[in-house]
Every structure is written in structure tokens, then in C-alpha cells.
Amino acid sequence: MTTPHDRLRGAFEAVAGSPLEHWEPLGNLFQYREFDALEHWIRAGDFCTEICFILEGLIRVYYIDQAGNEVNQHFYQANEAIAPISAMIKDQPCQYYIQALEPTQLMLANYKSLYSAGAESTDWLKLEIRLLQSVFVKNAKHEAQLLMGNAEQRYRWFCREYPELLERLPQYHVASFLGMTPVSLSRLRKKV
């Protein structure tokens, strides 16, 4: 039977593109945890010390704007890593929420312990760079769409980039992510 640690190793090796040497010291830092749908991993104001890798499920990162509305910043799913790195590095409270949208399985590790243990491992450094690059590219694409695309372009981009999320997310979550109201998104979906 495949354990969560085996699944994590396989996912990391797929990202790295090669087997990871010296897996145990790093892999043993990760702990398995399950979250129910709508359960929060992090709330705004929390101090976070962990990074996570998603084995199964769907997570959203969101803010509460000045009007009290939830604004989706991004969605993360299986085989993606997520952590409030800027808050951890600066030792500040997180400014946003991280919530499971469906039953979710995570592998969590203390960031400082992982960083220390991985500092001597070129395998881990390459993996960390690839994971950070994927998060950066994902966020940059979303930001570019919000800044440069009109509503229809943003929706078409979402359909191309995240077709699997169209079935998994309620329409109001997609609308928030794309910077529009659910009513506007509904009209746009009928048009497109």
C-alpha cells in the first residue's frame, strides 16, 4: 500500500525530473494531515511556520476586501505546493486565508526545519526552485490577465488554463478570481 510519504516522494521526483537522493531526512519532516471541505488551514492574522504540498483536494487563497467581500487570489490542487512564504520569512502574520474547498490531503513541514535540512542537498534546492518557479509563473499569469484582459479574455484564459476547475468550483468562486460579479460571469458564460 502506498503511504502519504511515498506519494509525496513520487510527486517531488516528478517535479524534479529525477530520483531524489537522501530523501529520508527531508521526507521525514513532512506530516500528513486531512482537511474537511471549507476547513481553513490558515486564517488572516495567523502566524504560519509550515509549507504544504497537496496530495489530493482543492485549496483556495483569498482575502477579505474593505467592503467585507471574499476575493479569491488563487486555487491550488493536487501536486502543488503552497505556503505564505513572505509572512514566514518576515515573521509576520499572514494577510490572507487558505481554505480547503473539498476534502483535502496535505503533507506539512516546518519551513525553517526543511530549509535547514535541505540547505546541503542540491536535489532539494533544485526541487525548491522548480516549485517556487511554478508558483511564480501561476501568479504572474493571473496578475497579467487581471491587469490586461477584459472580462471575456479573462474567462477564456481561465477555461484554457483550468478546465478541470470549471466543474469543481462554484460560479461565484470563479467570478471572484476573475475580478467580476457572479451575474457578469453568468452573462458571459451564455455569450461564450
C-alpha positions as MATLAB code, in Angstrom:
seq = 'MTTPHDRLRGAFEAVAGSPLEHWEPLGNLFQYREFDALEHWIRAGDFCTEICFILEGLIRVYYIDQAGNEVNQHFYQANEAIAPISAMIKDQPCQYYIQALEPTQLMLANYKSLYSAGAESTDWLKLEIRLLQSVFVKNAKHEAQLLMGNAEQRYRWFCREYPELLERLPQYHVASFLGMTPVSLSRLRKKV';
ca = [
       0.000    0.000    0.000;
       1.284    3.439   -0.910;
       1.813    5.727    2.076;
       1.402    9.520    2.028;
       5.201    9.819    2.245;
       5.581    7.533   -0.796;
       3.079    9.666   -2.713;
       4.948   12.823   -1.688;
       8.264   11.399   -2.825;
       6.793   10.324   -6.159;
       5.267   13.766   -6.715;
       8.515   15.529   -5.791;
      10.525   13.271   -8.090;
       8.095   14.011  -10.923;
       8.597   17.761  -10.355;
      12.374   17.349  -10.055;
      12.525   15.099  -13.110;
      14.804   12.599  -11.374;
      15.019   10.413   -8.264;
      15.788   12.295   -5.046;
      18.840   11.116   -3.161;
      18.880   11.458    0.628;
      15.068   11.502    0.744;
      14.581   10.350    4.331;
      15.985   13.377    6.211;
      13.742   15.696    4.200;
      10.757   13.430    3.680;
      10.515   12.655    7.380;
       9.958   16.347    8.124;
       6.557   16.168    6.415;
       3.464   15.179    8.374;
       0.198   14.015    6.827;
      -2.978   15.959    7.598;
      -6.534   15.891    6.270;
      -8.854   18.875    5.993;
     -12.610   18.762    5.576;
     -14.322   20.841    2.902;
     -14.434   24.525    3.961;
     -11.913   23.992    6.760;
      -9.201   26.640    6.997;
      -5.530   25.790    7.176;
      -4.602   29.444    7.770;
      -6.675   32.492    8.686;
      -5.612   36.108    8.226;
      -3.678   37.120   11.320;
      -2.267   33.635   11.946;
       1.457   33.109   12.165;
       2.372   30.194    9.940;
       5.510   28.116   10.208;
       4.674   25.380    7.689;
       4.650   24.813    3.972;
       2.333   22.275    2.435;
       2.158   20.010   -0.538;
      -1.289   18.963   -1.715;
      -1.715   15.232   -2.269;
      -5.449   15.428   -3.048;
      -8.105   18.093   -2.960;
      -8.546   21.746   -3.754;
      -7.456   24.827   -1.801;
      -8.191   28.469   -2.304;
      -6.267   31.528   -1.155;
      -8.472   34.537   -0.528;
      -8.583   37.978    1.052;
     -11.375   39.963    2.651;
     -11.592   43.356    0.937;
     -12.566   46.625    2.632;
     -16.229   46.036    1.789;
     -16.135   42.645    3.537;
     -16.172   40.588    0.314;
     -14.102   37.450   -0.146;
     -11.726   37.905   -3.078;
     -10.102   34.754   -4.444;
      -6.430   35.181   -5.171;
      -5.719   31.653   -6.408;
      -6.610   27.973   -6.366;
      -4.191   25.125   -5.730;
      -4.788   21.439   -6.333;
      -3.036   18.071   -6.170;
       0.722   18.101   -6.767;
       1.155   21.779   -5.971;
       2.970   23.393   -3.051;
       1.733   26.413   -1.156;
       2.867   28.484    1.811;
       2.676   32.094    2.948;
       6.419   32.433    2.320;
       6.593   36.236    2.589;
       4.889   36.159    6.006;
       7.156   33.344    7.210;
      10.359   34.993    6.018;
       9.396   38.300    7.634;
       7.983   36.547   10.742;
       4.693   38.396   10.295;
       1.080   37.259   10.446;
      -0.447   36.025    7.219;
      -2.642   38.594    5.465;
      -4.924   36.118    3.727;
      -6.880   32.918    4.262;
      -6.078   29.440    2.966;
      -9.108   27.139    2.886;
      -9.850   23.636    1.639;
     -12.787   23.728   -0.780;
     -13.211   19.966   -0.786;
     -11.801   17.158    1.355;
      -8.058   17.688    1.083;
      -4.953   15.704    1.984;
      -1.799   17.678    2.734;
       1.762   16.979    3.682;
       3.023   19.732    6.022;
       6.586   20.556    7.049;
       8.086   23.256    9.221;
       9.639   25.734    6.792;
      12.756   26.541    8.851;
      13.482   22.877    9.555;
      13.038   21.983    5.898;
      15.175   24.907    4.782;
      17.962   23.946    7.209;
      17.846   20.254    6.314;
      17.732   20.982    2.599;
      20.479   23.600    2.518;
      23.116   20.937    1.897;
      21.104   18.988   -0.678;
      21.410   20.012   -4.313;
      18.424   17.757   -5.078;
      16.255   19.649   -2.631;
      17.485   23.058   -3.835;
      16.608   22.153   -7.442;
      13.190   20.912   -6.342;
      12.562   24.035   -4.267;
      13.480   26.253   -7.218;
      11.123   24.340   -9.540;
       8.260   24.552   -7.023;
       8.817   28.291   -6.477;
       9.047   28.877  -10.229;
       5.702   27.154  -10.793;
       4.021   29.291   -8.114;
       5.601   32.455   -9.528;
       4.523   31.696  -13.101;
       0.998   30.787  -11.981;
       0.629   34.048  -10.044;
       2.199   36.143  -12.824;
      -0.224   34.740  -15.425;
      -3.219   35.518  -13.218;
      -1.999   39.034  -12.473;
      -1.380   39.712  -16.165;
      -4.914   38.604  -17.036;
      -6.431   40.825  -14.349;
      -4.410   43.834  -15.471;
      -4.543   43.432  -19.246;
      -7.533   41.308  -20.175;
     -11.158   42.301  -20.415;
     -13.796   40.102  -18.772;
     -14.223   37.812  -21.772;
     -10.464   37.379  -22.228;
     -10.044   36.562  -18.531;
     -12.826   33.961  -18.697;
     -11.433   32.339  -21.859;
      -7.988   32.249  -20.242;
      -9.444   30.530  -17.150;
     -11.188   27.947  -19.356;
      -7.878   27.190  -21.121;
      -5.669   27.194  -18.013;
      -8.021   25.463  -15.566;
     -10.653   23.424  -17.444;
     -10.860   20.922  -14.576;
     -11.796   23.702  -12.137;
     -14.857   24.712  -14.156;
     -16.603   21.592  -12.841;
     -15.173   21.705   -9.339;
     -15.746   25.345   -8.404;
     -18.993   27.201   -7.762;
     -19.521   30.029  -10.221;
     -19.116   32.725   -7.537;
     -15.570   31.494   -6.782;
     -14.598   31.682  -10.452;
     -16.156   35.156  -10.725;
     -14.223   36.423   -7.713;
     -10.975   35.008   -9.081;
     -11.579   36.728  -12.421;
     -12.483   40.079  -10.849;
     -16.166   40.148  -11.795;
     -19.560   39.570  -10.238;
     -21.332   36.200  -10.488;
     -24.071   37.884  -12.566;
     -21.490   39.212  -15.035;
     -19.878   35.794  -15.260;
     -23.254   34.144  -15.871;
     -23.975   36.524  -18.767;
     -20.502   35.980  -20.154;
     -20.839   32.179  -19.997;
     -24.075   32.354  -22.001;
     -22.394   34.588  -24.582;
     -19.263   32.456  -24.895;
];
